[in-house]
Amino acid sequence: MSRIEKKNIDRRQFLRGAGIGLVGAAGAGALAACSPSGQASSATEEADATAVGSENGASSSWRTPPEPVEEFVEEHDYDVVVVGHGYAGVCACRELAESGVRVALLERQPEDTYMAMGSESMAINSKVLDRATEGNPIPHVDMNEYFENWMAITGNQVNPALLMRFVKNEADNIDWYYDGLTDEDFAHVTHTGWPDAGDEWEHLLPNIGPIRFYPGTFSCFAEECNQTKVQGYNREKAKAAGADFYFGMRGEQLVLESGAVAGVVASDSDGAHHKFSCRAAVMATGGFAYNKEMLVDLMPDIANNMVSTEEWKDAYGNPRFQSDSSQWPYQGDGVKMALWSGAHLETVVPGMNARHIQAPASMSNLPQAVWVRGDGKRFMNEFYPVVEQRGVVNVYMPREPINCVFDDDFTTYREYYVPQHGGQEPTPAALQSLRESMDKAYAKFKGTWVEPEGEEDDGMPSIFKAPDYLADDTLEGLAGQLGLTGDAVTNFIEQIERYNGYCETGVDEEFGRNKAVLFPVKKAPFYAVAGNPGLGEVMATCGGVITDADQNALNDDYEPIPGLYVSGNDCGRRFGAEYCSPTPGVSLSMAITLGRECGKSVKKYLDAN
């Protein structure tokens, strides 16, 4: 698929791939009215002891196990039960089925409205990526170097053995996951973070200082080949190998016997309970982004750092809990079931786009610009390498507008790009659009702008739209348009002068911005855009249960719980304090890769027991 075709993908397809249509689909699967499963009494007592209150009006009552279910409308028997149909769950299920294991997968969404979340997966060194970038292939990567870079970004806080299992198996498992794609499907896939054949991105940056970035993202945005379809291919392969799938079936409890997994209790769409006897279970329910009580409890730093006007938001800046969300997916079912069975949780769980405040918007940030606040002064390194960590300083400052300032050469500066989450590719079309937005702002400043007739809203969320820029012939005039007055105007002029000096010397003496990304603000007209999306946005949660390298859940003594495995966004110690993206799409790639690896681990456990 060409860049132009990619740009023109129907907006409904994009929104579905991003998960905006999720609520309507998920709402059809009713939440069972009552209880969950039998656990060892020690787990119950421990969870009761840790049920403490927390802020934002929520409590941690979710830690208290429900009463065991005693009556079932039907009982089933399998070797393994996988809870959750997402990337990790369907890959674990397929791997197990193809290994000859009697496996069932339970998914709370109805089959006819099931929808996968996300579109892009990191696919470094894979054959599918080589095919998608034919004519201008992305160079292959030393995965040991990739591992070292990840450990540096995360401050050595992740499980190194689990991460190494990911990087060593990623390419093969990505090719395995996409092995059902047809030639017609490949006509609709694309890639991001790398130019098409015939294009050249002169300023694609491999690193900023010591932190490196690696292009290599395989994208399935189009309706003709989205991730719901790709997951369906994997589901059908699992079925062909003997797996059974139960849609509209919500996993609620684990059954333990002598400390080992012996079954899963689930409820169907009518609220009736089923018992699935098994020797092992895989929790892969996608995290707890729609469970406010768990967000407050397991992300206390976010809850405690919100100001009085802030609330939990979804990935598009909308209030997350305006209405009852209890029937939506991502309720933390897998994390809860593991905890009630004695699993040890991360103290603070990482999120995606959760612990920083970007400017001017979370998915439309301008690191190439100069950022100043209401006093006219800079306050941070605007181009800190790791985008998910860049805006942390804003969390601890007033929620006033952050002013992003730049000059008329900004289209050139925007060519300096690193492939990471939310990055803006420097394609000719993107740079032309930026130029048009700047010209529009200047025409408005001059009073010559004429609004086009009959222009329709494209239906995209505001966070993905081009922002409205301000323009002025002078910095003083721009300061006035930004609402700066008095000393703030003087501070602003002096600040830009100092900053331009840093650009000349290559040394940012205030905030250490790397010399490779120091861009002056000298050439009139001058431009600015202001924004502050605030704290509380969580695209997804990215952890919870502590496991070993086999994704076997660990208890409070860090010993494996026999038969209990956790993968995908229920699995902890993959990202450190917060999600990171040295390549866009690592979340999906890790779920796919480690989902399959989890299936291999479970098979090994079954063979040994």
C-alpha positions in Angstrom: 0.0 0.0 0.0 1.4 3.4 -0.9 1.7 6.3 1.5 -1.1 8.1 -0.4 -3.4 5.1 -0.1 -2.5 4.8 3.6 -3.3 8.5 4.2 -6.7 8.0 2.5 -7.8 5.0 4.5 -11.4 5.5 5.4 -11.6 7.2 8.8 -14.0 4.6 10.1 -11.4 1.9 9.5 -8.8 3.9 11.4 -11.1 4.5 14.3 -12.0 0.8 14.5 -8.4 -0.2 14.4 -7.6 2.2 17.1 -10.4 0.8 19.2 -12.8 3.8 19.2 -15.7 1.6 18.3 -14.9 -0.7 21.1 -17.5 0.4 23.7 -20.5 -0.4 21.5 -19.1 -3.8 20.6 -18.2 -4.6 24.2 -21.4 -3.5 25.7 -23.2 -6.4 24.1 -21.5 -8.8 26.4 -23.3 -8.6 29.8 -21.4 -8.7 33.0 -22.4 -11.7 35.1 -24.4 -10.6 38.1 -22.5 -12.5 40.8 -19.5 -14.2 42.3 -16.4 -16.1 41.1 -14.1 -19.0 42.2 -12.7 -21.3 44.9 -9.2 -20.4 46.2 -7.0 -21.5 49.0 -8.0 -19.8 52.2 -4.5 -18.3 52.6 -5.0 -16.3 49.4 -8.4 -15.0 50.7 -7.0 -13.9 54.0 -4.1 -12.2 52.4 -6.3 -10.3 49.9 -8.6 -9.3 52.7 -5.7 -7.9 54.7 -4.6 -5.8 51.7 -8.0 -4.4 50.9 -7.2 -0.8 51.8 -8.9 2.5 50.9 -7.5 4.8 48.2 -8.0 8.2 46.7 -10.5 9.5 44.1 -13.4 7.9 45.9 -12.3 4.4 45.0 -11.1 1.6 47.2 -9.2 -1.7 46.7 -12.2 -3.9 47.5 -11.4 -5.6 44.2 -8.6 -7.5 46.0 -11.1 -9.4 48.1 -11.9 -12.8 46.5 -15.5 -13.6 45.9 -17.3 -16.6 47.4 -16.7 -19.8 45.5 -19.3 -20.8 42.9 -20.9 -24.2 43.8 -23.4 -24.8 41.0 -22.8 -24.9 37.3 -25.0 -25.2 34.3 -22.3 -27.1 32.5 -18.9 -28.6 33.2 -16.1 -28.9 30.6 -12.7 -30.7 30.7 -9.5 -29.5 29.0 -5.8 -29.6 29.5 -5.5 -25.8 29.3 -7.9 -22.9 29.4 -6.8 -19.6 28.0 -8.8 -16.6 29.3 -8.8 -13.7 26.7 -8.8 -13.7 22.9 -6.4 -10.8 22.4 -3.0 -11.1 20.7 -1.4 -13.0 23.6 -4.4 -15.2 24.2 -5.0 -16.3 20.6 -1.3 -16.9 20.0 -1.0 -19.0 23.2 -4.1 -21.0 22.2 -2.9 -21.7 18.7 0.5 -22.7 19.8 -1.0 -25.1 22.4 -3.4 -26.6 19.9 -0.8 -27.1 17.3 1.3 -28.9 19.9 -1.5 -31.4 20.5 -2.9 -29.9 23.7 -6.6 -30.0 24.5 -7.2 -26.3 24.9 -10.2 -23.9 25.2 -10.2 -20.2 24.9 -12.8 -18.0 26.8 -13.6 -14.5 25.5 -16.1 -12.2 27.1 -16.9 -10.3 23.9 -19.6 -11.8 21.6 -18.2 -13.4 18.5 -20.3 -11.4 16.0 -19.0 -8.1 17.4 -15.5 -9.1 18.5 -12.9 -6.5 17.6 -9.2 -6.5 18.1 -7.5 -3.5 19.7 -4.7 -1.8 17.8 -3.2 -2.0 14.3 0.6 -1.9 14.4 3.1 -4.4 15.5 6.9 -4.1 15.7 8.2 -6.6 13.2 12.0 -6.1 13.1 14.0 -8.7 11.2 10.8 -10.5 10.0 10.0 -11.7 6.5 6.6 -10.0 6.5 8.3 -6.6 7.1 10.9 -7.4 4.4 8.0 -8.0 2.0 6.1 -4.8 3.1 9.2 -2.7 2.6 10.3 -4.3 -0.7 12.2 -1.8 -2.8 13.6 0.0 0.3 14.0 -2.7 3.0 14.6 -1.8 6.6 18.0 -2.9 7.7 18.0 -5.9 10.1 18.9 -5.2 13.7 21.3 -6.7 16.2 18.8 -7.9 18.8 21.4 -8.0 21.6 21.8 -4.2 21.0 18.0 -3.8 21.0 17.9 -5.6 24.4 20.7 -3.4 25.9 18.9 -0.3 24.7 15.6 -1.4 26.2 17.3 -2.1 29.5 18.8 1.4 29.5 15.4 3.1 28.7 13.7 1.2 31.5 16.4 1.7 34.1 17.1 -2.1 34.4 13.6 -2.5 36.0 12.3 -5.2 33.7 12.6 -9.0 33.8 15.8 -9.5 31.7 15.2 -13.2 31.0 11.6 -12.5 29.8 12.8 -9.5 27.6 15.6 -11.7 26.1 13.0 -14.3 25.3 11.0 -11.6 23.5 13.9 -10.2 21.4 15.2 -13.7 20.4 11.9 -15.0 19.2 10.2 -11.8 17.9 10.9 -12.2 14.2 10.0 -15.9 13.9 6.8 -15.5 16.0 5.7 -12.4 14.0 6.1 -14.3 10.8 4.1 -17.2 12.4 1.3 -14.9 13.5 1.0 -13.3 10.0 1.4 -16.6 8.1 -2.3 -16.6 7.1 -2.1 -13.4 5.1 -3.0 -13.7 1.4 -1.5 -11.8 -1.5 -4.7 -9.7 -1.4 -4.2 -8.9 2.2 -0.6 -7.8 1.5 -2.0 -5.3 -1.0 -3.6 -3.5 2.0 -0.8 -3.6 4.6 1.8 -1.0 5.1 4.7 0.0 7.4 5.5 3.0 9.5 8.7 4.7 10.6 10.6 4.2 7.3 10.4 5.8 3.9 8.8 4.1 0.9 10.8 3.0 -2.1 11.9 6.1 -4.0 11.6 8.4 -0.9 14.4 9.5 1.3 14.2 10.8 4.8 17.5 12.6 5.2 17.1 13.4 8.9 15.8 10.0 10.2 17.6 9.9 13.5 19.0 6.5 14.7 19.6 7.9 18.2 19.4 11.0 20.4 22.4 10.8 22.7 22.7 7.3 24.1 19.2 6.2 23.4 18.6 4.4 20.1 15.5 4.0 18.0 14.7 1.3 15.4 12.3 1.5 12.5 10.4 -1.7 11.8 6.6 -1.5 12.2 4.1 -3.6 10.3 0.7 -1.9 10.0 -2.8 -3.3 9.4 -5.0 -0.2 9.4 -7.2 -1.0 6.4 -10.6 -2.6 6.7 -9.5 -5.2 4.1 -6.7 -6.5 6.4 -7.1 -5.3 10.0 -6.0 -7.0 13.2 -9.5 -8.4 13.8 -9.1 -10.3 10.5 -5.5 -11.4 11.3 -6.6 -12.7 14.8 -9.4 -14.5 13.0 -6.8 -16.3 10.8 -5.0 -17.4 13.9 -8.3 -18.5 15.6 -9.2 -20.7 12.6 -5.7 -22.3 12.6 -6.2 -23.0 16.3 -9.6 -24.5 15.7 -8.2 -26.6 12.8 -5.7 -28.0 15.3 -8.5 -28.9 17.8 -9.0 -25.8 20.0 -12.4 -24.8 21.2 -13.5 -21.2 21.5 -16.2 -19.9 23.8 -17.3 -16.3 23.0 -19.6 -14.4 25.4 -17.9 -16.4 28.2 -16.2 -14.3 31.0 -13.5 -15.9 33.1 -14.2 -15.1 36.8 -12.3 -17.4 39.1 -9.6 -20.0 39.2 -10.0 -23.3 41.0 -6.9 -24.5 43.0 -6.2 -27.9 44.3 -3.2 -28.4 46.6 -2.0 -25.0 45.4 -2.1 -25.8 41.7 -4.5 -24.7 39.0 -7.3 -27.2 38.6 -10.0 -25.2 36.7 -11.5 -21.9 35.6 -15.0 -20.7 36.6 -16.7 -18.6 33.9 -20.1 -17.0 33.3 -21.9 -16.9 30.0 -23.9 -14.0 28.5 -26.9 -15.1 30.6 -24.9 -15.0 33.8 -25.0 -18.8 34.2 -21.8 -20.3 35.5 -19.6 -22.9 33.8 -16.7 -24.9 35.2 -13.7 -25.7 33.0 -11.5 -28.3 34.6 -7.9 -28.0 33.5 -4.3 -28.6 34.5 -3.1 -25.1 33.5 -4.6 -21.7 32.7 -3.3 -18.6 30.9 -4.5 -15.2 31.9 -4.5 -12.8 28.9 -7.4 -10.4 29.4 -5.7 -7.2 28.3 -5.3 -5.3 31.5 -7.6 -3.1 33.6 -7.9 0.2 31.8 -11.7 0.3 32.3 -11.6 -0.5 36.0 -11.3 2.7 38.0 -10.8 1.0 41.3 -7.9 -0.9 40.0 -6.4 2.2 38.2 -6.4 4.1 41.5 -5.0 1.2 43.4 -2.3 0.0 41.0 -1.4 3.4 39.5 -1.4 5.5 42.7 1.2 8.0 41.4 -1.2 9.0 38.6 -4.2 9.1 40.9 -2.3 11.2 43.5 -0.8 13.6 41.0 -4.1 14.6 39.4 -5.2 18.1 40.2 -8.8 18.8 41.2 -10.0 19.4 37.7 -8.6 16.2 36.2 -10.1 12.8 35.8 -9.2 9.5 34.1 -9.4 9.8 30.4 -9.3 7.4 27.4 -6.7 7.5 24.7 -8.6 10.2 22.9 -8.9 12.6 25.8 -12.5 11.7 26.6 -13.6 11.1 30.2 -13.2 7.4 30.8 -15.9 6.9 33.5 -18.7 9.2 32.7 -21.1 6.2 32.4 -21.1 2.7 33.7 -18.1 0.9 32.3 -18.5 -2.4 34.1 -19.7 -4.2 31.0 -16.7 -3.2 28.9 -13.6 -5.3 28.4 -10.3 -4.5 30.1 -11.7 -4.9 33.7 -8.6 -6.6 35.0 -10.2 -10.0 35.1 -6.9 -11.9 34.6 -5.0 -9.8 37.2 -7.8 -10.3 39.7 -8.0 -14.0 39.2 -4.2 -14.3 39.5 -4.1 -12.2 42.7 -6.9 -14.2 44.3 -4.9 -17.3 43.6 -1.9 -16.0 45.5 0.0 -14.2 42.7 2.3 -11.3 43.5 1.6 -8.0 41.7 3.8 -5.1 40.6 3.7 -2.3 43.2 3.1 0.3 40.5 1.8 -0.9 37.1 3.0 0.8 33.9 0.5 2.4 31.5 0.6 3.6 27.9 0.8 7.4 27.5 -0.1 7.6 31.2 2.6 9.3 33.2 3.5 12.4 31.3 1.9 15.5 29.8 2.8 16.3 26.2 2.4 19.5 24.3 0.3 20.7 22.7 -1.6 17.4 22.7 -0.8 13.8 23.6 -0.7 12.4 20.1 0.4 15.6 18.3 3.5 16.8 20.1 6.2 19.2 18.8 9.6 18.3 20.3 11.4 20.3 17.6 9.8 23.5 19.0 10.8 25.6 22.0 8.3 25.2 24.9 7.6 28.0 27.3 5.1 28.5 30.0 3.2 31.6 31.2 6.3 33.2 32.6 7.9 33.2 29.1 10.6 30.7 30.2 11.6 27.3 29.1 11.3 24.6 31.7 12.5 21.3 30.2 14.3 19.4 27.4 11.6 19.5 24.7 13.3 16.7 22.8 14.1 14.3 25.6 14.6 11.1 23.6 12.0 8.8 25.2 8.6 10.2 24.3 6.8 8.4 27.1 9.1 10.0 29.6 9.5 13.4 27.9 6.6 15.3 29.6 7.1 14.0 33.1 8.2 17.4 34.4 4.7 18.8 33.4 3.0 16.5 35.9 4.5 18.5 38.7 3.7 22.0 37.3 0.5 24.0 37.0 -1.9 22.9 34.3 -1.5 26.1 32.3 -1.1 26.2 28.5 2.3 25.0 27.3 3.4 27.3 24.4 5.3 25.6 21.6 7.2 28.2 19.6 9.0 27.9 16.2 10.0 29.9 13.2 9.4 29.8 9.4 11.9 27.0 8.9 9.9 24.6 11.0 9.0 22.3 8.1 12.8 21.6 7.8 13.1 21.0 11.5 10.2 18.5 11.5 12.2 16.3 9.2 14.3 15.4 12.2 12.4 12.3 13.3 12.8 9.3 15.5 10.5 6.3 15.0 8.6 6.1 18.3 5.0 6.1 19.6 3.1 9.1 18.4 5.9 10.3 16.2 5.0 12.3 13.1 6.5 10.8 10.0 8.3 13.4 7.7 6.5 12.3 4.6 6.2 14.9 1.8 2.4 14.9 2.4 2.8 15.5 6.1 5.3 18.3 5.6 3.1 19.9 3.0 0.2 19.8 5.4 2.3 21.4 8.0 3.3 24.2 5.6 -0.4 24.7 4.7 -1.3 25.0 8.4 1.5 27.6 8.9 0.5 29.6 5.9 -3.2 29.5 7.1 -2.1 30.9 10.4 -0.1 33.7 8.8 -2.9 34.6 6.5 -5.2 34.8 9.5 -2.7 37.1 11.2 -2.6 39.3 8.1 -6.4 39.3 7.8 -6.3 37.7 4.3 -7.6 34.2 5.1 -10.8 33.1 3.4 -12.5 30.1 4.9 -13.1 27.4 2.2 -16.7 26.7 1.4 -18.3 23.3 1.9 -15.4 21.9 4.0 -16.6 18.9 5.9 -15.4 17.6 9.2 -13.4 14.4 8.6 -14.7 12.8 11.8 -11.3 12.2 13.3 -10.8 12.8 17.0 -9.4 16.2 17.7 -6.1 14.8 19.1 -5.3 13.6 15.5 -6.2 16.9 13.8 -3.7 19.6 12.8 -3.7 22.2 15.6 -4.6 25.8 15.0 -1.3 27.8 14.9 -0.7 31.4 15.8 1.6 33.5 13.6 3.2 36.9 13.9 6.0 39.0 12.3 7.7 39.6 15.6 8.4 37.6 18.8 6.9 40.5 20.8 3.6 40.3 18.8 3.6 36.5 19.2 4.0 36.8 22.9 1.0 39.1 23.0 -1.1 36.6 21.1 -0.1 33.9 23.6 -1.4 36.1 26.4 2.0 37.0 27.9 2.2 40.3 29.6 4.7 42.4 31.5 7.9 40.6 32.6 6.7 37.5 30.9 7.2 39.2 27.5 10.7 40.3 28.5 11.5 36.8 29.7 10.2 35.3 26.5 12.4 37.5 24.2 15.4 36.9 26.4 14.7 33.2 26.5 14.6 32.8 22.8 17.8 34.9 22.4 19.6 32.6 24.9 18.2 29.5 23.2 19.3 30.6 19.8 22.8 31.0 21.3 22.7 27.4 22.4 21.8 26.4 18.9 24.9 28.2 17.7 27.3 26.6 20.2 25.6 23.2 20.2 25.3 23.3 24.0 21.9 23.8 25.8 23.1 25.2 29.1 19.7 25.1 30.7 18.1 21.7 30.0 20.7 19.7 28.1 18.8 19.3 24.8 21.0 17.3 22.4 22.8 19.3 19.8 21.5 17.2 17.0 18.0 18.5 17.7 18.6 22.1 18.6 16.7 24.2 16.1 16.8 28.1 16.2 13.8 30.4 16.3 15.2 33.2 14.1 13.4 33.4 10.8 10.2 35.4 10.7 7.3 35.0 10.7 7.1 33.2 14.0 4.6 30.6 15.1 3.2 29.0 18.2 0.5 26.6 19.4 -0.5 26.2 23.0 -2.0 23.2 24.8 -2.0 21.1 27.9 -3.9 17.8 27.8 -3.4 17.2 31.5 -2.9 14.0 33.4 -5.1 11.0 33.6 -5.1 9.7 30.0 -4.4 5.9 29.9 -4.4 4.2 26.5 -3.9 0.8 28.1 -2.4 -0.7 31.2 0.8 -2.7 30.6 1.4 -5.1 33.5 0.2 -6.4 36.8 1.3 -9.9 37.6 4.9 -10.8 38.3 6.1 -13.9 36.5 9.3 -15.7 35.6 10.7 -16.0 32.1 8.2 -18.7 31.3 5.4 -16.3 32.3 4.5 -18.6 35.2 2.9 -16.4 37.9 5.0 -16.0 41.1 3.6 -16.0 44.6 4.7 -13.6 47.4 7.8 -15.6 48.0 8.6 -15.3 44.2 8.0 -19.0 43.7 6.0 -20.3 40.7 2.3 -21.1 41.2 1.8 -24.5 39.5 -0.2 -24.2 36.3 -0.9 -20.4 36.4 0.5 -18.5 33.5 0.0 -14.8 32.5 0.7 -13.1 29.2 0.0 -9.9 27.3 -1.0 -6.8 29.2 -1.8 -8.8 32.4 1.9 -9.7 32.6 4.3 -7.5 34.6 7.9 -6.4 34.5 8.1 -5.8 30.7 8.3 -2.0 30.6 9.6 -0.8 33.9 7.8 2.3 35.3 6.1 3.1 32.0 5.5 1.9 28.5 8.3 2.7 26.0 8.5 2.4 22.3 12.0 2.2 20.8 10.0 0.9 17.8 6.3 1.8 17.4 4.1 -1.3 17.9 6.2 -3.1 20.6 3.1 -3.7 22.7 1.4 -5.8 20.0 4.6 -7.4 19.1 5.4 -8.4 22.6 1.9 -9.8 23.1 2.1 -11.9 19.9 5.7 -13.1 20.6 5.3 -13.8 24.3 1.8 -15.2 23.8 3.2 -17.9 21.6 6.2 -18.4 24.0 3.7 -18.7 26.9 2.0 -21.5 25.0 5.4 -23.3 24.7 6.0 -22.8 28.4 2.6 -24.3 29.3 3.3 -27.3 27.0 6.6 -27.9 28.8 4.8 -27.7 32.2 2.2 -30.3 31.1 4.9 -32.6 29.8 6.7 -32.4 33.1 3.6 -33.0 35.3 
